[in-house]
Amino acid sequence: MDKKKVAVPLVCHGHSRPVVDLFYSPVTPDGFFLISASKGIPALSLFFLSEFYPFSFGYLLLTVILDSIKQLDSSPMLRNGETGDWIGTFEGHKGAVWSCCLDTNALRAASGSADFSAKLWDALTGDELQSFEHKHIVRACAFSEDTHLLLTGGFEKILRIFDLNRPDAPPREVDNSPGSIRTVAWLHSDQTILSSCADIGGVRLWDIRSGKIVQTLETKSPVTSAEVSQDGRYITTADGSTVKFWDANHFGLVKSYDMPCNVESASLEPKFGNKFVAGGEDMWIHVFDFHTGEQIGCNKGHHGPVHCVRFSPGGESYASGSEDGTIRIWQLSPASHDENDSLPGNGPIGKVKVSADDVAQKIEVLHISKEGKTAEKEKATDA
């Protein structure tokens, strides 16, 4: 039987709900890491059920849903960025997690949730360091390059900047966003903020000193993904069935390519900048030549729409997160395998391919204790 050259990904199990955000740390002395966020059932819908049904039926329906909500995936996961091996889970949110990120040194993590909070975590121990309360769903979060600030945005149409050196101090608020905030990012050495909206097109660039919009990158559809390249030269956006590349310093449109389907996320290869990947509703990961827009690869494996794609910091691989609840890590240059071959999953549900020493070291470094977290889980479930 002839073997075809196809990409066989590392399949990372563990999430029970759709994976909606992925973030790679830069390379650190201990390697690089991947954090993921997964959404669940919108918590707010529970409060409105009794308004539409008689009390007895509404109560019964609420009971059934509350029983099933115990399985709600509301915990970001940390993995080895190279192997995909599960390192730990950050437990504490009581709603779907929409966004996650790591700081430059991968020492702290942050997440934004439907429970109206953004949380700051110790990435070595898994402990919750701070919970920043909001008045609505937090859709996006990002650490500043110098790691001193945390930026959040969401349904309130307000950008908030928290000083992590003074976490109890009120945040600075920028409240002129024209719509509900979908993505946020920092650029220009933390002097500029980038944001896109869930309900209107365009990317807005804010001057951090004045708190005003200094430029808008126009798009026809809402921007579902916005990434600043590792070298700071380009902004990569996905809107509708288009991927665009913008000059991050002069804000001109550099390239625009039509995609074979509606795409939700795109990422530029960071080392050479000669390829990019995109994923969306057709469940495939498409690889394109940056200079020509020609499709040079197409990876199949997910069983649901792809919500997020990200290149690793060295560009040797890229990860994808899907509606099917899995993360897949793809090598840029696939080896020869039979089309029916597959690599075993490597998460809390799959078999982790690491040595006993590696496991012991990881447990020692990131001891997310079961004893301390069980009580928290019970409280969250009862809530």
Summary of the structure (lengths in Angstrom):
residues: 383
radius of gyration: 20.5
end to end distance: 56.2
largest distance: 65.7
contacts: 1326
relative contact order: 0.15
helix: 13%
strand: 43%
